[in-house]
């Protein structure tokens, strides 16, 4: 992979992180995404046990070159800038693109009485299985960002044993150890806490309004900080005994990815203000996992110029179009473990 060196002015991690989700970039993205949006169909997907999830599928004209499924980050949606931009580029290149929404994301709060939390992996795998069967998708690619990158890693590890025919996975700045991610957010600039709490609070208000007989969240709004608010939900509505149990429930740290055999590229940055790069370095050697750590990029930013074009999107495009074709691990084959590239230009 080529090194990532953004233009001057875009080497600050906060500029990268905030501009990526900004209205300024949205105007750029939506111009390029018009054809994909015009072709999209809304799919109601079966998550099992009565759970319904929504995805937006765009099919190109003619024979598709393959299928790419996108996962957004926490409190994002199928219309998040990074999903729309990367999806449109692949759609224009002839790929079928499914932009997936987790429960209670993308204005889907009314579909399920139960509330979203990050340990709901089973329903995601079931919904992907439903899509795979109905769409006839084979050897498809999964790309995820932030919390969606964490889900992508877990789906890569457990999806094949549940019938998912995943060809490769691309995970950008994934949550690896939720404990350290929460600590990083608490100790970092306050605007990240404020940003996520504001978006979360909006979602909580919607859910309470739709299901007033099930939920009373007023006490939650009086709490301060992500830790207290997450602990409150974990122990009252997520059915976990403690905050620690909940965070462990969706962690991919330690040995949790051992057994992964779907070719997976994990891209993260040294200067990510939300996800510590040390978490990626601490992952065990796994032959199917390739870890790339860049010096710059912020959290899911990777904006390379002031036209707000994405270097991570370039890497995904190369990955999907097989310029850097991954190979599934042979059963019982020997390997050198995951390759960790620390990409840093200059000192």
C-alpha positions in Angstrom: 0.0 0.0 0.0 1.2 3.5 -0.8 1.9 5.8 2.1 -0.7 8.4 3.1 0.5 12.0 3.2 -2.4 14.5 3.1 -1.8 18.0 1.9 -0.7 20.7 4.4 -3.6 21.8 6.6 -5.0 18.3 6.6 -2.4 16.7 8.8 -4.3 17.5 12.0 -6.3 14.5 13.3 -9.2 16.6 14.4 -9.4 18.3 11.0 -9.5 14.9 9.4 -12.1 13.5 11.7 -14.5 16.4 11.7 -14.3 17.4 8.0 -15.1 13.8 7.0 -18.5 14.1 8.5 -19.1 17.7 7.8 -21.8 19.4 5.7 -19.0 20.7 3.4 -17.9 17.2 2.5 -21.6 16.1 2.2 -22.1 18.5 -0.7 -19.2 17.0 -2.5 -20.3 13.5 -1.8 -23.9 13.9 -2.8 -22.9 15.2 -6.2 -21.0 12.0 -6.9 -23.6 9.8 -5.4 -26.6 10.9 -7.5 -26.6 7.8 -9.8 -26.4 5.4 -6.9 -29.2 7.2 -5.0 -31.4 7.2 -8.1 -31.0 3.4 -8.4 -31.4 2.5 -4.8 -34.1 0.1 -3.5 -35.0 -0.1 0.2 -34.8 -3.7 1.4 -36.4 -4.9 4.6 -34.1 -7.6 6.0 -35.0 -10.5 8.3 -32.7 -10.4 11.4 -34.4 -13.4 13.0 -36.8 -13.5 16.0 -39.0 -10.9 14.4 -36.2 -8.3 14.1 -36.3 -6.2 10.9 -33.4 -4.2 9.6 -33.1 -1.9 6.6 -30.6 -1.8 3.8 -30.4 0.4 0.7 -29.4 -1.6 -2.4 -28.2 0.0 -5.6 -27.8 -2.3 -8.7 -25.8 -1.1 -11.7 -27.1 -1.6 -15.2 -25.8 -4.7 -16.9 -23.8 -7.5 -15.3 -22.6 -6.7 -11.8 -18.9 -7.0 -11.1 -19.7 -8.1 -7.5 -21.4 -7.1 -4.3 -20.1 -4.8 -1.6 -21.9 -4.3 1.7 -21.2 -1.2 3.9 -21.5 -0.8 7.6 -21.7 2.7 9.1 -20.3 3.8 12.5 -22.2 4.4 15.7 -25.1 6.9 15.2 -24.3 7.0 11.5 -26.4 5.5 8.8 -26.5 4.2 5.3 -26.3 7.9 4.2 -23.1 8.8 6.2 -20.6 10.6 4.0 -18.0 7.9 4.0 -20.5 5.2 3.1 -22.1 7.3 0.3 -18.8 8.3 -1.2 -17.2 4.9 -1.3 -20.4 3.2 -2.3 -20.9 5.6 -5.2 -17.4 5.0 -6.5 -17.9 1.3 -6.5 -21.4 1.6 -8.0 -20.1 3.7 -10.8 -17.5 1.0 -11.4 -20.2 -1.6 -11.9 -20.6 -3.1 -8.4 -23.8 -3.8 -6.6 -23.8 -1.9 -3.3 -25.8 -2.5 -0.2 -25.7 0.2 2.5 -26.7 -1.5 5.7 -28.4 0.1 8.7 -28.0 -1.3 12.2 -31.1 -1.3 14.4 -32.3 2.2 15.4 -30.0 3.8 12.8 -31.1 5.5 9.6 -34.6 6.5 10.9 -35.5 2.8 11.5 -36.3 3.2 15.2 -40.0 2.2 14.7 -39.1 -1.2 13.2 -38.1 -3.0 16.5 -39.3 -2.4 20.1 -35.9 -3.4 21.5 -33.1 -0.9 21.4 -29.8 -1.1 19.6 -26.6 -2.1 21.4 -23.2 -3.2 20.1 -23.5 -6.8 21.1 -26.4 -7.5 18.7 -24.2 -9.5 16.3 -26.7 -12.3 15.7 -29.3 -10.2 14.1 -26.8 -8.6 11.8 -25.5 -12.0 10.6 -29.1 -13.2 10.1 -30.0 -10.1 8.1 -26.9 -10.5 5.9 -27.9 -14.1 5.3 -31.3 -13.0 4.2 -29.9 -10.5 1.8 -27.3 -13.0 0.5 -30.0 -15.6 -0.3 -32.5 -13.2 -1.8 -29.9 -11.3 -3.9 -27.9 -14.4 -4.9 -24.7 -12.7 -3.6 -21.6 -14.8 -3.6 -18.0 -14.1 -2.5 -19.1 -10.6 -1.6 -17.0 -7.8 0.2 -17.8 -6.3 3.5 -16.5 -2.8 4.4 -17.1 -1.2 7.8 -16.1 2.0 9.6 -15.5 2.6 13.3 -18.1 0.6 15.2 -19.2 -0.7 11.8 -15.5 -1.8 11.4 -15.8 -3.7 14.7 -19.0 -5.4 13.5 -17.3 -6.2 10.2 -14.5 -8.0 12.0 -16.9 -10.0 14.1 -19.0 -10.9 11.0 -15.8 -12.0 9.3 -14.9 -14.2 12.2 -18.4 -15.8 12.8 -20.3 -15.2 9.6 -18.9 -18.1 7.5 -19.9 -20.7 10.1 -23.4 -19.3 9.8 -23.5 -19.5 6.0 -22.2 -16.2 4.9 -20.1 -16.3 1.7 -17.8 -13.4 2.4 -14.9 -13.0 0.1 -13.0 -10.2 1.9 -13.3 -7.6 4.6 -12.1 -4.0 4.8 -12.2 -2.5 8.3 -11.4 1.2 8.8 -10.5 2.5 12.3 -12.5 -0.3 14.0 -13.3 -0.3 17.7 -11.0 -3.1 18.9 -11.0 -2.8 22.7 -14.1 -0.8 23.8 -12.6 -0.3 27.2 -9.6 1.7 25.8 -11.8 3.4 23.2 -14.1 4.8 25.9 -11.1 5.9 27.9 -9.6 7.6 24.9 -12.8 9.5 24.3 -13.0 10.6 27.9 -9.4 11.9 28.0 -9.6 13.5 24.5 -11.0 16.8 23.4 -14.5 17.4 24.8 -16.1 18.0 21.5 -16.0 14.3 20.6 -18.0 13.4 23.8 -20.4 16.2 23.0 -20.8 15.2 19.4 -21.6 11.5 20.2 -23.8 12.3 23.2 -25.8 14.8 21.1 -26.4 12.3 18.3 -27.2 9.5 20.9 -29.6 11.7 22.8 -31.5 12.4 19.6 -31.8 8.7 18.9 -32.9 8.0 22.5 -35.6 10.7 22.3 -37.0 9.1 19.1 -37.1 5.7 20.6 -38.9 6.9 23.8 -41.4 8.8 21.7 -42.2 5.7 19.6 -42.4 3.3 22.5 -43.5 5.4 25.5 -44.9 2.4 27.4 -41.6 0.5 27.2 -39.0 3.1 28.0 -38.5 5.9 30.5 -35.1 7.6 29.8 -35.5 10.8 31.7 -32.9 9.7 34.3 -30.4 9.0 31.5 -30.6 12.6 30.3 -29.5 13.9 33.7 -26.2 11.8 33.6 -22.9 13.2 32.5 -20.4 11.6 30.2 -20.4 8.6 27.9 -19.3 6.2 30.6 -22.1 6.8 33.0 -24.7 6.9 30.2 -23.4 3.7 28.7 -23.3 1.9 32.1 -26.9 3.0 32.7 -28.2 1.5 29.5 -26.0 -1.6 29.8 -27.4 -2.6 33.2 -31.0 -1.4 32.8 -31.9 -2.2 29.2 -29.1 -4.3 27.6 -29.4 -7.1 30.2 -25.7 -7.0 31.3 -24.5 -7.2 34.8 -22.1 -4.4 34.5 -20.5 -1.9 32.1 -17.4 -4.2 31.9 -19.5 -7.2 30.8 -21.1 -5.1 28.1 -17.8 -3.7 26.7 -16.3 -7.2 26.8 -19.3 -8.5 24.8 -18.3 -6.7 21.6 -14.5 -6.5 22.0 -12.3 -8.1 19.4 -9.2 -7.7 21.4 -7.1 -10.6 22.8 -7.7 -14.0 21.1 -11.2 -13.2 19.9 -10.3 -13.1 16.2 -8.3 -16.3 16.3 -9.9 -18.6 13.7 -10.6 -15.8 11.3 -10.0 -17.1 7.7 -11.7 -14.4 5.6 -9.0 -12.2 4.1 -9.3 -9.0 6.1 -7.5 -5.6 5.8 -7.6 -3.5 8.9 -6.7 0.2 8.3 -6.2 2.5 11.2 -4.2 5.6 12.0 -1.5 6.5 14.6 -3.3 9.8 15.3 -6.8 8.5 15.7 -8.3 10.5 18.6 -11.0 7.9 19.3 -9.4 4.5 18.8 -5.8 3.9 20.1 -3.5 2.4 17.5 -2.0 0.3 20.3 -5.1 -1.8 20.2 -4.4 -2.8 16.6 -0.7 -3.5 17.4 -1.8 -5.8 20.2 -3.8 -8.1 18.0 -2.4 -11.7 17.7 -0.8 -13.0 14.6 -3.6 -14.3 12.3 -2.7 -15.3 8.7 -5.9 -13.9 7.2 -5.5 -10.5 8.9 -3.4 -7.7 7.4 -3.0 -4.6 9.7 -2.0 -1.2 8.3 -1.3 1.7 10.6 -0.7 5.1 9.0 0.8 8.1 10.6 -2.1 10.4 9.6 -5.8 9.9 9.1 -7.6 10.8 12.2 -10.7 8.8 12.9 -12.0 7.5 9.6 -10.8 10.6 7.9 -8.1 9.9 5.4 -8.9 13.0 3.4 -5.9 13.5 1.0 -6.7 16.9 -0.5 -8.9 20.0 -0.2 -11.3 18.5 -2.7 -12.0 16.2 0.3 -11.2 13.0 -1.6 -10.5 9.9 0.5 -7.3 7.9 0.5 -9.0 5.1 2.4 -11.6 5.0 -0.4 -8.8 4.5 -2.9 -7.4 1.6 -0.9 -10.9 0.0 -0.7 -11.4 0.4 -4.5 -8.0 -1.3 -5.1 -8.9 -4.0 -2.7 -12.3 -4.7 -4.2 -11.1 -4.6 -7.8 -8.3 -7.1 -6.9 -5.3 -4.9 -7.6 -4.3 -6.2 -4.1 -6.3 -9.5 -4.3 -6.5 -11.4 -1.0 -6.6 -15.1 -0.9 -8.6 -17.2 1.5 -6.4 -19.2 3.9 -6.0 -22.9 2.9 -7.2 -25.2 5.6 -4.3 -26.4 7.6 -1.8 -24.2 5.7 1.1 -22.6 7.3 1.5 -18.8 7.3 3.5 -16.0 8.7 0.7 -14.5 10.8 -0.9 -11.1 10.2 1.3 -8.4 8.6 1.4 -5.2 10.5 2.6 -2.2 8.5 3.4 1.0 10.4 3.3 3.6 7.7 4.9 6.9 8.8 6.5 9.4 6.5 9.0 11.6 8.2 9.6 12.0 11.9 
